Amino acid sequence: MSNEFIPRTNDPGNEPNTSLTGDTPSWELLITAERAQLTLHSIGDAVITTDNQAVVDYLNPAAERLTGWTMAEARGRPLSEVFQVVNEQSRQLIPNPVLRCLQEEKILNLAKHSILIDRHGREYHIDDSIAPIRGQDGHILGAVLVFHDVTEIHRRTRQLEYDATHDALTGLINRAEFERRLERALVSAKQYGARHALCYLDLDQFKNVNDTAGHAAGDELLRQINVILSGMFRERDTLARIGGDEFGLLLDNCPLDRAQFIAQNVIANIREYRFHWAGCIYQIGVSIGLVPITVETQSITQLLAQADVACYIAKELGRNRVHLYQQEDTEIGSRHEEILGAAGLRDALKRDRFRLYYQPIVPLASPNLRPTHHEVLLRVAHKNHTYHHSELVLPAAFIPAAERYGLMSAIDRWVIQAAFREYAPGIGSTGTQITINLSGNSLGDESLLDFIEAQFVEHTFPPERVCFEITETTVIQNLHRTTQLVTALKSCGSQFALDDFGSGLSSFHYLKTLPIDYLKIDGSFVKDMIQNSSDCALVAAINQMGHTLGIQSIAKYAENQSIVERLRELGVDYAQGYFFGEPAVWSA
């Protein structure tokens, strides 16, 4: 018969046959102790007893399972070695609860969110209580710690909380929780003058994916949104799914100019993403309505309505853009809808309404900063019958529609033909090279090479005077055909630039595949490189890597003297931006 459960009194005068009460026979105490021990062995709760120095006396089987210690191994050790508990949030070790119980001489409970770490590193959420063990004279003999595993209950509770606040399909915050967070943001704006921003995102071309590839494809595309935008926001910002293909982004304590920059990056990331499904590749876009949350904002209802209107206008202006809500948006939306509706692309091609603009690219090592290249940029001229003057429609307004209706190849050919024709009597008199962008649709056109070579001959255009620009996303779509085209045109003397370098995750791979002459460093890194050391480091790294591979660098968005001087210090070869000149019609 074992008497291990009987707490030690540390009194050498106590003999086994001596009654603690003075009048109860010791054999009766032993029987009572054995019954207690059998009971503790049988219950589901874990039990540990200690002496009055918090040294382990006893563990029942449940305690052995949860702690990873056998009673033989644990007995005689300080409780802190056997029972290690941390706070779930802070991961800080919780001080020995038995010592506190012994000091305060009262029943205690562990704080909520306590995690037991067993001997092998496994973790259990536990509830527990600690009580002092007293002798007949009232003195503290030790303590008993009773605890049980609530890991599964904790998991289910967390799952219920998660399900109530998250969208089942995407795992993003749902509309109800998003509106609660908007409400908190509005309260902070009114009480403390905080400034937040709401972006209302509506996917472009989602219906096309859903209709042509099926709802399973549409669901998968929606799941990808969080992946596409991963890392673009801070942890305290909130991305939520608030409708079918509509998403909300709450930017917490975010100035309006920063919110606009983030929204533009969101558009760039989604526009460059290619959705692969059943052997097909789909390109999508997003239109964003942006509304500041300030002390003047009246309600969440008003806020969401304004964001919806702004998003609608962004779509009307040509999609793949950000529109900042203004009070006069109804009038602006109607006017731009008329402009873009009348300037149909097929009609613009037929009536020769496209115009070429040129922006200088300058070698930074040149003392006179004289351009050696000019990028060819496209505009659509349209006469507004309401305002009786011509207005220019920028590429962001018409290229999504051109891609949607398969017109980009025709537009690219118009640009090539017009640029070659205008070169000799125009910008060619300066001896500068021109750069022409090629779309993904054109790179997939097997007859493009023959067309370009025919234009060289027809306009007596020197092939070495043109550099064609392609983006990483277009390369991804047609790597094999692009490689063939690049190789063939380089053999004629033309050059190639990889545009927006650094904006994708696979750029470095294509440098080893394609014989590229120039890297155009993504402008989002360049424009903030003075204020942002990380952007500056990226520019320096891209430039150095290009030079190691024998490729020259061109920095876009060189908008001021400070940026230009920093680019020079880094050894960047060329720069392009408003500091050197805005896009303009060429005039001698």
C-alpha positions as CSV (number, residue, x, y, z in Angstrom):
1,M,0.0,0.0,0.0
2,S,1.4,3.4,-1.0
3,N,1.3,6.5,1.1
4,E,3.0,8.8,-1.5
5,F,0.0,11.1,-1.6
6,I,0.2,12.0,2.1
7,P,1.8,15.5,2.1
8,R,5.1,15.6,4.0
9,T,5.2,17.7,7.1
10,N,9.0,18.0,7.2
11,D,8.8,17.1,10.9
12,P,11.3,14.4,11.8
13,G,9.4,13.6,15.0
14,N,6.4,12.2,13.0
15,E,6.5,8.5,12.7
16,P,4.4,6.4,10.3
17,N,2.2,5.0,13.0
18,T,1.5,8.3,14.7
19,S,-2.0,9.8,14.0
20,L,-2.1,13.4,12.7
21,T,-5.2,14.0,14.8
22,G,-4.0,12.3,17.9
23,D,-7.1,10.1,18.1
24,T,-7.5,8.5,14.7
25,P,-5.6,5.2,14.2
26,S,-2.9,5.5,11.6
27,W,-4.2,2.5,9.6
28,E,-7.5,4.3,9.0
29,L,-5.5,7.3,7.7
30,L,-3.6,5.1,5.3
31,I,-6.9,3.6,4.0
32,T,-8.3,7.1,3.6
33,A,-5.1,8.2,1.8
34,E,-5.2,5.2,-0.5
35,R,-8.8,5.9,-1.4
36,A,-7.9,9.5,-2.2
37,Q,-5.0,8.4,-4.3
38,L,-7.2,6.0,-6.3
39,T,-9.7,8.7,-6.8
40,L,-7.1,11.1,-8.1
41,H,-5.7,8.4,-10.4
42,S,-9.2,8.0,-11.9
43,I,-10.4,11.5,-12.5
44,G,-9.9,13.3,-15.8
45,D,-8.5,16.5,-14.3
46,A,-4.7,16.7,-13.9
47,V,-3.5,17.0,-10.3
48,I,-0.1,18.0,-8.9
49,T,0.6,18.4,-5.2
50,T,3.6,20.1,-3.7
51,D,5.1,20.6,-0.3
52,N,5.2,24.0,1.3
53,Q,8.3,24.9,-0.7
54,A,6.6,24.3,-4.1
55,V,8.5,21.0,-4.5
56,V,6.5,18.3,-6.4
57,D,5.1,15.5,-4.2
58,Y,2.7,13.8,-6.6
59,L,1.3,13.8,-10.2
60,N,-1.7,11.8,-11.2
61,P,-1.8,10.1,-14.7
62,A,-3.6,13.0,-16.3
63,A,-0.9,15.4,-15.1
64,E,1.8,13.1,-16.4
65,R,0.2,13.1,-19.8
66,L,-0.1,16.9,-20.0
67,T,3.3,17.8,-18.5
68,G,5.3,15.0,-20.1
69,W,6.8,14.1,-16.7
70,T,6.3,10.8,-14.8
71,M,5.8,11.1,-11.1
72,A,9.0,9.3,-10.5
73,E,10.9,11.8,-12.6
74,A,9.1,14.9,-11.2
75,R,8.9,14.1,-7.5
76,G,11.4,16.2,-5.6
77,R,11.8,18.8,-8.3
78,P,10.7,22.4,-8.1
79,L,7.2,22.9,-9.7
80,S,8.7,25.5,-12.0
81,E,10.6,22.7,-13.8
82,V,7.6,20.5,-14.3
83,F,4.8,23.0,-14.8
84,Q,5.7,25.8,-17.3
85,V,3.0,28.2,-18.3
86,V,3.1,31.2,-20.6
87,N,0.6,33.9,-21.6
88,E,-0.9,33.2,-25.1
89,Q,-0.5,36.8,-26.3
90,S,2.8,37.9,-24.8
91,R,4.4,34.5,-24.7
92,Q,5.9,35.6,-21.3
93,L,6.5,33.0,-18.6
94,I,3.8,33.2,-15.9
95,P,5.4,33.2,-12.4
96,N,5.1,30.0,-10.4
97,P,1.4,30.0,-9.3
98,V,1.9,27.7,-6.4
99,L,4.4,30.0,-4.7
100,R,1.9,32.8,-4.9
101,C,-0.8,30.5,-3.5
102,L,1.5,29.6,-0.6
103,Q,2.4,33.2,0.1
104,E,-1.2,34.5,0.0
105,E,-2.6,31.3,1.6
106,K,-5.8,31.3,-0.5
107,I,-7.3,29.6,-3.5
108,L,-6.1,31.1,-6.8
109,N,-6.8,30.7,-10.5
110,L,-4.5,31.2,-13.5
111,A,-5.3,34.1,-15.8
112,K,-7.2,33.4,-19.0
113,H,-5.2,32.6,-22.1
114,S,-2.7,30.5,-20.2
115,I,-0.7,27.9,-22.2
116,L,1.0,24.9,-20.6
117,I,4.2,23.9,-22.4
118,D,5.1,20.3,-21.7
119,R,8.4,18.7,-21.4
120,H,8.6,18.0,-25.2
121,G,7.5,21.5,-26.3
122,R,3.8,20.7,-27.0
123,E,1.3,23.3,-26.0
124,Y,-2.1,23.0,-24.3
125,H,-4.6,25.7,-23.4
126,I,-5.5,25.1,-19.7
127,D,-7.8,26.2,-17.0
128,D,-6.6,25.6,-13.4
129,S,-7.0,26.4,-9.8
130,I,-4.5,26.2,-6.9
131,A,-5.4,25.6,-3.3
132,P,-3.3,25.4,-0.1
133,I,-3.2,22.1,1.9
134,R,-3.6,22.7,5.6
135,G,-2.9,20.5,8.5
136,Q,-5.2,20.1,11.5
137,D,-3.5,23.0,13.2
138,G,-4.1,25.3,10.2
139,H,-0.5,25.4,9.1
140,I,0.2,25.2,5.3
141,L,1.6,21.8,4.4
142,G,1.7,22.4,0.7
143,A,-0.6,23.1,-2.3
144,V,-2.7,21.2,-4.8
145,L,-2.8,22.3,-8.4
146,V,-5.8,21.1,-10.5
147,F,-5.9,21.8,-14.2
148,H,-7.5,20.5,-17.4
149,D,-6.9,20.7,-21.1
150,V,-9.3,23.2,-22.8
151,T,-7.4,23.3,-26.2
152,E,-10.3,21.9,-28.2
153,I,-12.8,24.2,-26.5
154,H,-10.5,27.1,-27.2
155,R,-10.1,26.1,-30.8
156,R,-13.8,25.9,-31.4
157,T,-14.4,29.2,-29.7
158,R,-11.8,30.9,-31.9
159,Q,-13.3,29.2,-35.0
160,L,-16.7,30.5,-34.1
161,E,-15.3,34.0,-33.6
162,Y,-13.4,33.8,-36.9
163,D,-16.4,32.5,-38.9
164,A,-18.5,35.4,-37.5
165,T,-16.0,38.0,-38.8
166,H,-14.5,36.5,-42.0
167,D,-15.7,35.7,-45.5
168,A,-15.9,31.9,-46.0
169,L,-14.6,31.9,-49.5
170,T,-11.6,34.2,-49.3
171,G,-10.7,34.2,-45.6
172,L,-10.8,38.0,-45.7
173,I,-12.7,40.2,-43.2
174,N,-16.5,40.1,-44.1
175,R,-18.7,43.1,-44.7
176,A,-20.3,43.2,-41.2
177,E,-16.9,43.2,-39.4
178,F,-15.6,45.7,-42.0
179,E,-18.4,48.1,-41.2
180,R,-17.7,47.8,-37.5
181,R,-14.1,48.7,-38.1
182,L,-15.2,51.7,-40.3
183,E,-17.4,52.8,-37.4
184,R,-14.4,52.7,-35.0
185,A,-12.3,54.7,-37.6
186,L,-15.1,57.3,-37.9
187,V,-15.3,57.6,-34.1
188,S,-11.6,58.2,-33.9
189,A,-11.8,60.8,-36.7
190,K,-14.5,62.7,-34.9
191,Q,-13.1,62.5,-31.4
192,Y,-9.3,62.8,-32.0
193,G,-9.1,64.3,-35.5
194,A,-7.5,61.1,-37.0
195,R,-7.5,60.8,-40.7
196,H,-8.1,57.5,-42.4
197,A,-9.0,56.5,-46.0
198,L,-11.5,54.0,-47.5
199,C,-10.7,52.4,-50.9
200,Y,-13.7,50.7,-52.6
201,L,-12.3,48.1,-55.1
202,D,-14.3,46.6,-57.9
203,L,-12.7,43.9,-60.1
204,D,-12.7,44.6,-63.9
205,Q,-13.2,41.5,-66.1
206,F,-14.2,39.3,-63.3
207,K,-17.6,38.6,-65.0
208,N,-15.6,37.5,-68.1
209,V,-13.7,34.9,-66.1
210,N,-16.9,33.7,-64.3
211,D,-18.9,33.4,-67.5
212,T,-16.2,31.8,-69.7
213,A,-14.3,29.6,-67.2
214,G,-17.1,28.9,-64.7
215,H,-17.8,29.7,-61.1
216,A,-15.1,27.5,-59.8
217,A,-12.6,29.6,-61.7
218,G,-14.3,32.8,-60.4
219,D,-14.1,31.6,-56.8
220,E,-10.4,30.7,-57.2
221,L,-9.7,34.1,-58.7
222,L,-11.4,35.8,-55.7
223,R,-9.3,33.7,-53.3
224,Q,-6.1,34.9,-55.1
225,I,-6.8,38.6,-54.4
226,N,-5.4,38.4,-50.9
227,V,-2.3,36.7,-52.3
228,I,-1.9,39.3,-55.1
229,L,-2.0,42.1,-52.6
230,S,0.0,40.4,-49.8
231,G,2.5,42.7,-48.2
232,M,1.1,45.9,-49.6
233,F,-0.5,47.1,-46.4
234,R,0.3,47.4,-42.8
235,E,-1.1,44.9,-40.3
236,R,-3.4,47.5,-38.8
237,D,-5.0,48.1,-42.2
238,T,-8.0,46.0,-43.2
239,L,-8.8,44.3,-46.5
240,A,-12.3,42.9,-46.7
241,R,-14.6,41.3,-49.2
242,I,-17.8,43.3,-49.1
243,G,-19.7,41.9,-52.1
244,G,-19.4,39.5,-55.1
245,D,-16.3,40.9,-56.7
246,E,-16.0,44.0,-54.5
247,F,-13.5,44.6,-51.8
248,G,-13.0,47.3,-49.2
249,L,-9.6,48.5,-47.9
250,L,-9.5,50.6,-44.7
251,L,-6.2,52.4,-44.4
252,D,-5.8,53.3,-40.7
253,N,-4.2,56.7,-39.9
254,C,-3.2,57.2,-43.5
255,P,-2.7,60.6,-45.2
256,L,-4.7,61.1,-48.4
257,D,-1.6,61.3,-50.6
258,R,-0.2,58.1,-49.2
259,A,-3.6,56.4,-49.7
260,Q,-3.6,57.5,-53.4
261,F,-0.1,56.0,-53.8
262,I,-1.2,52.7,-52.2
263,A,-4.3,52.6,-54.4
264,Q,-2.2,53.1,-57.5
265,N,0.1,50.2,-56.4
266,V,-3.0,48.0,-55.9
267,I,-4.0,48.7,-59.4
268,A,-0.6,48.0,-60.8
269,N,-0.3,44.7,-58.9
270,I,-3.7,43.4,-60.1
271,R,-3.3,44.7,-63.6
272,E,0.0,42.8,-64.0
273,Y,-1.4,39.6,-62.5
274,R,-2.3,36.8,-64.9
275,F,-4.9,34.2,-63.8
276,H,-4.2,30.8,-65.1
277,W,-7.1,28.3,-65.4
278,A,-7.5,25.2,-67.5
279,G,-4.7,26.1,-69.8
280,C,-6.1,29.6,-70.4
281,I,-4.6,32.9,-69.1
282,Y,-6.9,35.8,-68.0
283,Q,-6.0,39.4,-67.4
284,I,-8.0,41.3,-64.9
285,G,-8.0,44.8,-63.5
286,V,-9.6,46.9,-60.7
287,S,-11.3,50.2,-60.4
288,I,-11.0,52.0,-57.1
289,G,-13.1,54.7,-55.4
290,L,-11.2,56.6,-52.7
291,V,-12.8,58.5,-49.9
292,P,-11.0,60.2,-47.0
293,I,-12.5,59.6,-43.5
294,T,-12.4,62.8,-41.6
295,V,-14.3,64.8,-38.9
296,E,-16.6,66.0,-41.7
297,T,-17.7,62.4,-42.6
298,Q,-21.3,62.1,-41.4
299,S,-21.9,58.3,-41.3
300,I,-20.8,54.9,-42.5
301,T,-23.7,54.8,-44.9
302,Q,-22.6,58.1,-46.5
303,L,-19.0,56.9,-46.6
304,L,-19.8,53.7,-48.4
305,A,-22.2,55.5,-50.8
306,Q,-19.5,58.0,-51.7
307,A,-16.9,55.3,-52.2
308,D,-19.4,53.4,-54.5
309,V,-19.9,56.5,-56.6
310,A,-16.2,57.2,-56.9
311,C,-15.6,53.6,-57.9
312,Y,-18.3,53.9,-60.6
313,I,-16.7,57.0,-62.0
314,A,-13.3,55.3,-62.0
315,K,-14.9,52.6,-64.2
316,E,-16.5,55.2,-66.5
317,L,-13.2,56.9,-66.9
318,G,-11.7,53.8,-68.4
319,R,-11.2,51.3,-65.6
320,N,-7.9,50.4,-63.9
321,R,-7.7,53.7,-62.2
322,V,-8.3,55.5,-58.9
323,H,-10.9,58.2,-58.5
324,L,-10.9,60.4,-55.4
325,Y,-14.5,61.3,-54.5
326,Q,-15.5,65.0,-55.0
327,Q,-18.7,66.7,-54.4
328,E,-19.2,67.5,-58.0
329,D,-18.6,63.9,-59.2
330,T,-22.0,63.6,-60.8
331,E,-21.1,66.4,-63.4
332,I,-17.5,65.1,-63.9
333,G,-18.7,61.6,-64.4
334,S,-21.3,62.6,-67.0
335,R,-18.7,64.7,-69.0
336,H,-16.0,62.1,-69.0
337,E,-18.5,59.4,-70.0
338,E,-19.4,61.5,-73.0
339,I,-15.7,62.0,-73.9
340,L,-14.8,58.3,-73.7
341,G,-18.1,57.1,-75.2
342,A,-17.6,59.3,-78.3
343,A,-13.9,58.4,-78.7
344,G,-14.6,54.8,-79.7
345,L,-11.3,53.2,-80.4
346,R,-12.2,51.7,-83.8
347,D,-13.5,55.1,-84.8
348,A,-10.3,56.8,-83.6
349,L,-8.2,54.4,-85.7
350,K,-10.3,54.9,-88.7
351,R,-10.3,58.7,-88.4
352,D,-6.6,59.0,-87.4
353,R,-7.3,60.5,-84.0
354,F,-4.3,59.0,-82.3
355,R,-1.4,61.3,-81.6
356,L,2.3,60.6,-80.8
357,Y,3.9,62.3,-77.9
358,Y,7.6,62.1,-77.0
359,Q,9.3,62.1,-73.6
360,P,13.1,62.6,-73.3
361,I,15.4,60.0,-71.8
362,V,18.7,61.5,-70.7
363,P,22.2,60.0,-70.0
364,L,23.1,61.1,-66.5
365,A,26.8,61.0,-67.2
366,S,26.3,63.7,-69.9
367,P,27.4,67.2,-68.7
368,N,24.7,68.9,-70.9
369,L,21.9,66.4,-70.1
370,R,21.0,66.2,-73.7
371,P,18.5,63.4,-74.6
372,T,19.7,60.4,-76.5
373,H,16.4,58.6,-76.5
374,H,12.7,59.6,-76.6
375,E,9.9,57.3,-75.5
376,V,6.9,57.3,-77.9
377,L,3.7,57.7,-75.9
378,L,0.2,57.6,-77.3
379,R,-2.9,59.9,-76.9
380,V,-6.3,60.0,-78.4
381,A,-7.5,63.4,-79.5
382,H,-11.2,63.9,-79.3
383,K,-13.3,67.0,-79.9
384,N,-15.7,67.7,-77.1
385,H,-18.9,69.1,-78.6
386,T,-20.0,70.5,-75.2
387,Y,-16.8,72.5,-74.5
388,H,-15.8,73.1,-78.2
389,H,-12.2,72.1,-77.9
390,S,-10.1,69.0,-78.3
391,E,-9.4,66.9,-75.3
392,L,-6.7,64.2,-74.9
393,V,-7.6,60.8,-73.7
394,L,-4.7,59.2,-71.9
395,P,-3.7,55.5,-72.4
396,A,-5.0,54.5,-69.0
397,A,-8.5,55.4,-70.2
398,F,-8.5,53.4,-73.5
399,I,-5.9,50.6,-73.3
400,P,-8.1,48.4,-71.0
401,A,-10.9,48.6,-73.6
402,A,-8.4,48.0,-76.4
403,E,-7.1,44.9,-74.6
404,R,-10.7,43.8,-73.9
405,Y,-11.8,44.1,-77.5
406,G,-8.6,42.8,-79.1
407,L,-7.5,46.2,-80.6
408,M,-4.0,46.4,-79.1
409,S,-2.2,44.8,-82.0
410,A,-3.8,47.2,-84.4
411,I,-2.9,50.2,-82.1
412,D,0.7,49.0,-81.7
413,R,1.0,48.7,-85.5
414,W,-0.3,52.2,-85.9
415,V,2.3,53.5,-83.4
416,I,5.2,51.7,-85.2
417,Q,4.1,52.9,-88.6
418,A,3.5,56.5,-87.5
419,A,6.7,56.7,-85.4
420,F,8.8,55.4,-88.3
421,R,7.1,57.8,-90.7
422,E,7.6,60.8,-88.5
423,Y,11.2,60.0,-87.5
424,A,13.3,61.4,-90.4
425,P,11.5,64.8,-90.8
426,G,11.0,65.1,-87.0
427,I,12.8,63.8,-84.0
428,G,15.3,61.9,-86.2
429,S,17.0,65.2,-87.0
430,T,18.5,65.2,-83.5
431,G,20.0,61.7,-84.0
432,T,18.2,60.4,-80.9
433,Q,16.8,56.9,-80.6
434,I,13.1,56.3,-80.1
435,T,11.6,53.6,-77.8
436,I,8.3,52.0,-78.6
437,N,6.1,49.9,-76.3
438,L,4.8,46.5,-77.5
439,S,1.8,45.0,-75.8
440,G,1.3,41.4,-74.9
441,N,-1.2,41.0,-77.7
442,S,1.3,42.1,-80.3
443,L,4.0,39.8,-78.9
444,G,1.6,36.9,-79.5
445,D,1.1,38.0,-83.1
446,E,3.1,35.7,-85.4
447,S,3.1,38.3,-88.2
448,L,4.5,41.2,-86.2
449,L,8.1,40.6,-87.2
450,D,7.3,40.7,-90.9
451,F,5.3,43.9,-90.3
452,I,8.2,45.6,-88.5
453,E,10.7,44.6,-91.1
454,A,8.4,45.9,-93.9
455,Q,8.1,49.2,-92.1
456,F,11.9,49.5,-91.8
457,V,12.0,49.2,-95.6
458,E,9.0,51.4,-96.4
459,H,10.1,54.3,-94.3
460,T,13.9,53.8,-94.8
461,F,14.1,53.6,-91.1
462,P,17.4,52.6,-89.5
463,P,16.6,49.6,-87.2
464,E,19.3,50.6,-84.8
465,R,17.4,53.8,-84.1
466,V,14.6,52.0,-82.3
467,C,14.4,50.3,-78.9
468,F,11.3,48.2,-78.2
469,E,10.0,48.1,-74.7
470,I,8.3,45.0,-73.2
471,T,7.0,44.4,-69.7
472,E,7.6,41.3,-67.6
473,T,4.0,40.4,-67.7
474,T,3.9,40.4,-71.5
475,V,7.0,38.1,-71.5
476,I,5.3,35.7,-69.1
477,Q,2.4,35.3,-71.6
478,N,4.6,34.6,-74.6
479,L,8.1,33.7,-73.5
480,H,9.0,31.5,-76.5
481,R,7.6,33.8,-79.2
482,T,9.0,36.9,-77.4
483,T,12.5,35.3,-77.4
484,Q,12.2,34.6,-81.1
485,L,11.1,38.2,-81.8
486,V,13.8,39.8,-79.7
487,T,16.5,37.7,-81.2
488,A,15.4,38.5,-84.8
489,L,15.1,42.2,-84.3
490,K,18.4,42.5,-82.4
491,S,20.0,40.8,-85.4
492,C,18.7,43.7,-87.4
493,G,20.3,46.2,-85.0
494,S,17.3,47.1,-82.8
495,Q,17.5,47.1,-79.0
496,F,15.1,46.0,-76.3
497,A,14.3,47.3,-72.8
498,L,12.5,45.4,-70.0
499,D,10.0,48.0,-68.6
500,D,8.9,48.4,-65.0
501,F,11.7,46.2,-63.8
502,G,11.4,45.2,-60.1
503,S,7.6,45.3,-60.0
504,G,7.2,41.6,-60.4
505,L,8.6,38.6,-58.6
506,S,10.1,36.8,-61.6
507,S,12.1,39.6,-63.3
508,F,15.5,38.1,-62.6
509,H,14.6,34.9,-64.4
510,Y,13.9,36.7,-67.6
511,L,17.2,38.5,-67.6
512,K,18.9,35.1,-68.1
513,T,16.5,34.2,-70.9
514,L,16.2,37.4,-73.0
515,P,19.0,39.4,-74.6
516,I,18.0,42.7,-73.0
517,D,19.9,46.0,-73.5
518,Y,18.2,48.2,-70.9
519,L,16.4,47.8,-67.6
520,K,13.8,50.5,-66.9
521,I,13.6,50.6,-63.1
522,D,10.0,50.7,-61.9
523,G,9.1,54.3,-61.2
524,S,7.4,53.5,-57.9
525,F,10.8,52.9,-56.4
526,V,12.4,56.0,-58.0
527,K,9.8,58.6,-57.0
528,D,10.2,58.0,-53.3
529,M,13.8,57.0,-53.1
530,I,14.9,60.3,-51.3
531,Q,12.5,59.7,-48.5
532,N,12.5,55.9,-48.5
533,S,15.9,54.2,-47.9
534,S,14.4,50.8,-48.9
535,D,13.4,52.2,-52.3
536,C,16.8,53.7,-52.7
537,A,18.5,50.4,-51.9
538,L,16.3,48.6,-54.4
539,V,17.2,51.1,-57.1
540,A,20.9,50.6,-56.3
541,A,20.6,46.8,-56.3
542,I,18.8,46.7,-59.6
543,N,21.3,49.1,-61.2
544,Q,24.3,47.1,-59.9
545,M,22.8,43.8,-61.0
546,G,22.1,45.2,-64.5
547,H,25.7,46.4,-64.8
548,T,27.0,43.0,-63.7
549,L,25.1,41.5,-66.6
550,G,26.2,44.1,-69.0
551,I,22.7,45.8,-69.1
552,Q,22.3,49.6,-68.9
553,S,19.7,51.1,-66.5
554,I,17.0,53.7,-67.1
555,A,15.2,55.2,-64.0
556,K,11.6,56.3,-64.6
557,Y,9.8,59.1,-62.6
558,A,12.9,61.3,-62.2
559,E,10.8,64.3,-61.1
560,N,13.2,66.6,-59.3
561,Q,16.9,67.6,-58.9
562,S,17.3,65.6,-55.7
563,I,16.3,62.4,-57.4
564,V,18.5,63.1,-60.4
565,E,21.5,63.7,-58.2
566,R,20.9,60.6,-56.2
567,L,20.6,58.5,-59.4
568,R,23.9,59.9,-60.5
569,E,25.6,59.0,-57.3
570,L,24.3,55.4,-57.7
571,G,25.7,55.2,-61.2
572,V,22.3,54.8,-63.0
573,D,22.9,55.3,-66.7
574,Y,19.7,57.1,-67.9
575,A,16.7,58.9,-66.4
576,Q,13.3,59.8,-67.6
577,G,10.7,62.0,-65.9
578,Y,9.2,65.5,-65.6
579,F,12.5,67.0,-64.5
580,F,13.7,66.5,-68.0
581,G,10.4,67.2,-69.8
582,E,6.8,66.1,-70.0
583,P,5.5,64.1,-72.9
584,A,5.0,66.5,-75.8
585,V,4.3,66.6,-79.5
586,W,7.7,66.9,-81.3
587,S,8.5,70.3,-82.8
588,A,11.9,71.2,-84.2
